Structures are given as structure tokens and as C-alpha cells.
Amino acid sequence: MRRRWSSLLAAALVVAGSLLVPASPALAAPTFKVPFPCGQSWSGQTRTDHSPAYAIDFNRTDDLGDPVVASAPGTVDRVTDLGGTSYGKYVRIDHGGGYTTYYAHLNGFNVSVGQSVGYGKVIGWVGSTGGSTGPHLHYEQRLNGNDIQARFNGTLAYYWGTKTYTSDNNCSSGTATGTVNTAGADLTVRSGPGTGYSAVGSVADGTKVTIYCQTSGTSVTGTYGTSSIWDRIGSGRYIADAYVYTGYDGYIPNLPRC
């Protein structure tokens, strides 16, 4: 009998323990930008009968064929043509942490599935494909597949009605500096943003480098933790940001995305 009660008590503790494990904290949303080139102003309309409800329709005069750009860094995971129905030609970008963005009714594509994109990367052009009745961009932000109210630079979009948005997407054209910190070893330079790209040289520990832009690639664990950010230090020359001291935990503010 004692053995039976011991077993029951152990099982109860396991169940109770599982109930007491704290939930994983939600990941912070990316800093989404207006999905058009720097300096452009667009009219964004929201309405209660839109599908999905929190989508934004962007327009401006003679906008057919105007470039549409990625609103945050991520990986393209859909480039789809639904023909004359629904979204028509659309692109979806996975930004990590369950966040995705949709760009629909495009006139054409400028990216492919699996491609890494950064702020300001042209992904396609404004069109009127699918169920559209006129040229415009249908834009969505989603979390775990559910549409959410859009935010630009952390500020909630206007619901419900029409507002003019001016883009600051990839406006900076400057550079940044960083210092390589590998605790002694040379840091391999790759031809692209990932460990799968060919080695094209190395930089010594302690070297100060000029960073021209940053992008996402293979996740690397280094001196400053685990990061998927890669720094371009020259034409076709990338190093893992996890080994570079830049003064910032993450992307460097106002530095262009590759």
C-alpha cells in the first residue's frame, strides 16, 4: 500500500509541476515600416467590412507598377499566383516569432521562396490581380496566422478610415563600425550571409570593420550570444554579427538592410 501511495504522490507532483511551469514570454514584434520606398506618401484605408478586418489598402495617384518593399527583415515563404480570385499574385514574408506580412494584388514578383530580405527590398509591384477592382496594395500583418492591427514604427495604424502614411523604410545610407571579438581566433568571412556560403578570407580578433548593411542568415552562436544577423563588410564579404561588438543588441538603428 505504501508503494502505491508513493507512486500516486509522484504522479501528482509531476502533474502539479507541469502546471507551474511558466509560459514562454511572447517574442517582441518586428519594427514594421510602411511597405514603400523611403519618402513616398501613400493613402492607407481600413474598413470594418474588409477581409481580413485589419488589412490596409494602400493607394496613390497612378500607382500601377509602383514598387512594393519589405516592411521588415525576414524570409520569403510564399510567392503565389491565385489567378483571377482572392489575393491574385501575392507574397508572404516570415519575420520570425510567428509574425508574417502579406502583400497582395501584385502586378509581378521580384523575389523567390527562401530568399532573405531586409528593409526596402523590392518584392514586387502594385497591381490589380485577383479579386481587385483597381490598382492598390492589400497589406496585412499577422501573428500565428491571425490578422492583427498593423503598426508602423511601433505606432498603431488608423482604424477605421483613411490616413496618409509617409515611408521612412530604409532611408539611411550611412555605415557603421564594429570590432571583431573572437577571444583569439580569426573570424571567417563568407561570400554570403550564412555558414553555408564559401569562405573568402578571414579577419583577426580585435579588427575594426566598416559595416555597410546587415541582413538575416544562418543562426550563429558566438561571443555575443546567438544571432541570425550578418554584417556585410565589403562586396561579397559577410561576417556573423554574433562575433562583432557594435554597441547594439540586434540590428544597428538606421543602418541599411542588405
C-alpha positions in Angstrom: 0.0 0.0 0.0 2.8 2.4 0.9 4.4 1.8 -2.6 1.1 2.6 -4.3 0.6 5.9 -2.4 4.2 6.8 -3.2 3.5 6.3 -6.9 0.4 8.3 -6.7 2.2 11.1 -4.9 5.0 11.1 -7.5 2.5 11.3 -10.3 0.6 14.2 -8.6 3.9 16.1 -8.2 4.7 15.7 -11.9 1.3 16.9 -12.9 1.4 19.8 -10.4 4.9 20.7 -11.6 3.8 20.8 -15.2 1.1 23.2 -14.3 3.5 25.5 -12.5 5.9 25.8 -15.4 5.7 29.5 -16.6 4.6 30.1 -20.2 7.3 31.2 -22.6 7.3 35.0 -23.0 6.0 36.3 -26.3 8.6 37.5 -28.7 8.6 41.2 -29.5 7.1 42.2 -32.8 9.5 43.4 -35.5 9.7 47.1 -36.2 7.4 47.2 -39.3 7.8 50.0 -41.7 5.4 51.4 -44.4 5.8 48.9 -47.4 7.0 51.5 -49.9 10.4 53.2 -50.7 11.7 56.0 -48.4 10.0 59.3 -48.6 6.9 58.2 -50.5 3.4 59.1 -49.2 0.5 56.7 -49.5 -3.1 56.7 -48.5 -4.0 53.8 -46.3 -7.6 52.7 -45.9 -9.1 50.5 -43.2 -12.7 49.4 -43.1 -14.9 47.1 -41.0 -16.1 45.1 -44.0 -12.5 44.3 -45.2 -11.4 40.7 -45.3 -9.5 40.2 -43.1 -10.7 43.0 -41.0 -7.3 44.6 -40.1 -5.9 44.6 -43.6 -4.9 48.0 -45.1 -5.4 49.0 -48.7 -2.8 51.4 -50.0 -3.3 53.8 -52.9 -1.8 56.9 -54.5 -2.3 58.5 -57.9 -1.1 56.4 -60.9 0.3 53.7 -58.6 0.0 50.8 -61.1 3.5 49.3 -61.3 5.0 51.2 -58.3 7.5 49.2 -56.3 6.4 47.4 -53.1 9.1 46.8 -50.5 9.5 44.5 -47.5 8.2 46.2 -44.4 10.7 44.3 -42.1 13.6 41.9 -42.4 12.6 38.2 -42.9 12.4 35.3 -45.3 10.0 35.0 -48.2 8.0 31.8 -47.7 5.2 32.3 -50.3 5.2 33.7 -53.9 1.8 32.7 -55.2 -0.5 33.4 -58.1 -4.1 32.7 -57.4 -5.2 33.9 -60.8 -8.3 36.0 -61.0 -9.5 35.2 -57.5 -8.8 36.3 -53.9 -5.3 37.8 -53.5 -4.2 37.2 -57.0 -0.4 37.5 -57.1 0.9 37.8 -53.5 4.0 37.5 -51.4 4.3 36.4 -47.8 7.3 37.2 -45.6 8.1 35.3 -42.4 9.6 37.6 -39.8 10.1 35.0 -37.1 8.3 34.7 -33.7 5.1 33.9 -35.5 4.9 37.2 -37.4 4.2 37.4 -41.1 3.2 40.0 -43.6 1.1 39.7 -46.8 1.4 41.8 -50.0 -1.5 41.1 -52.4 -2.9 42.0 -55.8 0.7 42.5 -57.1 1.4 43.1 -60.8 4.5 41.0 -60.6 7.2 39.4 -58.3 10.8 40.4 -57.6 11.6 37.7 -55.0 11.6 33.9 -54.7 10.7 31.5 -51.9 13.5 31.1 -49.4 15.1 34.5 -50.1 16.2 36.7 -47.2 15.0 40.3 -47.5 15.6 43.4 -45.5 14.0 46.8 -45.1 13.5 48.4 -48.5 13.9 45.3 -50.6 11.6 45.5 -53.6 9.4 42.3 -53.5 7.0 43.2 -56.3 4.9 45.9 -57.9 1.5 47.4 -57.3 -1.2 45.7 -59.4 -4.8 44.8 -59.7 -4.7 41.0 -59.8 -7.1 38.5 -58.2 -10.3 39.9 -56.8 -9.2 43.6 -57.0 -11.3 46.2 -58.7 -8.5 48.6 -59.3 -4.7 49.0 -58.6 -3.7 49.0 -55.0 -1.7 47.1 -52.4 -3.5 44.9 -49.9 -1.3 44.7 -46.9 -1.6 42.6 -43.7 0.4 41.9 -40.6 -0.4 38.5 -38.9 0.7 36.7 -35.7 0.5 32.9 -35.7 -1.8 33.1 -38.8 -4.3 35.5 -37.3 -4.6 39.1 -38.7 -3.6 41.8 -36.2 -3.9 45.5 -36.2 -1.0 46.9 -38.2 1.7 49.0 -36.6 4.4 51.1 -38.3 7.4 52.1 -36.2 5.5 50.7 -33.2 2.6 53.1 -33.7 -0.9 51.6 -34.3 -2.3 52.3 -37.8 -5.5 54.3 -38.1 -8.7 52.2 -37.6 -11.3 52.9 -39.1 -10.9 55.2 -42.1 -8.2 56.7 -44.3 -4.8 58.2 -43.3 -1.7 59.3 -45.3 1.5 57.5 -44.3 4.9 58.7 -45.3 7.6 55.9 -45.5 10.9 56.0 -43.7 11.7 52.5 -44.9 15.4 52.1 -45.5 16.1 55.8 -45.6 19.6 55.7 -44.1 22.5 55.4 -46.5 25.3 55.6 -43.9 27.7 53.0 -42.5 28.5 51.7 -39.0 31.6 50.3 -37.3 32.2 47.2 -35.2 35.0 45.4 -33.5 35.6 41.6 -34.0 35.8 39.7 -30.8 36.5 36.0 -31.0 38.7 35.6 -27.9 41.7 35.0 -30.1 40.8 33.1 -33.3 40.4 34.6 -36.7 36.8 35.1 -37.9 35.8 33.5 -41.2 34.5 35.9 -43.9 31.8 34.3 -46.1 30.6 35.2 -49.6 27.0 35.4 -48.3 25.0 35.7 -45.0 25.5 32.2 -43.7 27.8 29.4 -42.8 26.8 27.5 -46.0 28.5 30.2 -48.2 32.0 29.8 -49.2 34.9 31.2 -47.1 36.5 34.2 -48.9 39.0 35.2 -46.2 39.2 36.0 -42.5 39.6 38.9 -40.1 41.7 38.8 -37.0 40.4 39.2 -33.4 40.3 42.8 -32.5 39.9 44.1 -36.1 37.7 47.2 -36.5 35.4 46.7 -39.5 33.1 49.0 -41.5 29.6 47.6 -41.8 27.7 48.7 -44.9 24.5 46.9 -44.2 23.0 44.0 -42.2 20.8 41.1 -43.2 19.5 37.8 -41.8 21.0 34.4 -42.4 22.3 31.3 -40.6 21.9 31.5 -36.9 25.3 31.5 -35.2 26.3 31.3 -31.5 29.3 33.5 -30.7 30.8 35.9 -28.2 27.6 38.0 -28.0 25.1 35.2 -27.9 23.1 33.6 -30.7 22.1 35.7 -33.6 21.0 35.3 -37.2 22.3 38.8 -38.2 25.1 39.0 -40.7 27.2 42.1 -41.4 28.4 43.0 -44.9 31.9 44.4 -44.6 32.6 44.6 -48.4 31.3 43.4 -51.7 30.5 39.7 -51.3 32.0 39.7 -47.8 29.9 38.8 -44.7 30.7 38.1 -41.1 28.5 36.8 -38.3 27.3 39.6 -36.1 27.4 37.3 -33.0 31.2 37.9 -33.0 31.1 41.7 -33.6 30.8 44.4 -31.0 28.6 47.2 -32.4 27.1 48.7 -29.2 23.7 47.3 -30.1 21.9 44.1 -29.2 20.3 43.3 -32.6 20.2 45.4 -35.8 22.0 48.7 -35.8 19.5 51.5 -35.9 19.4 53.5 -39.2 21.8 51.2 -40.9 20.5 49.9 -44.3 19.4 46.3 -44.6 21.1 44.4 -47.3 
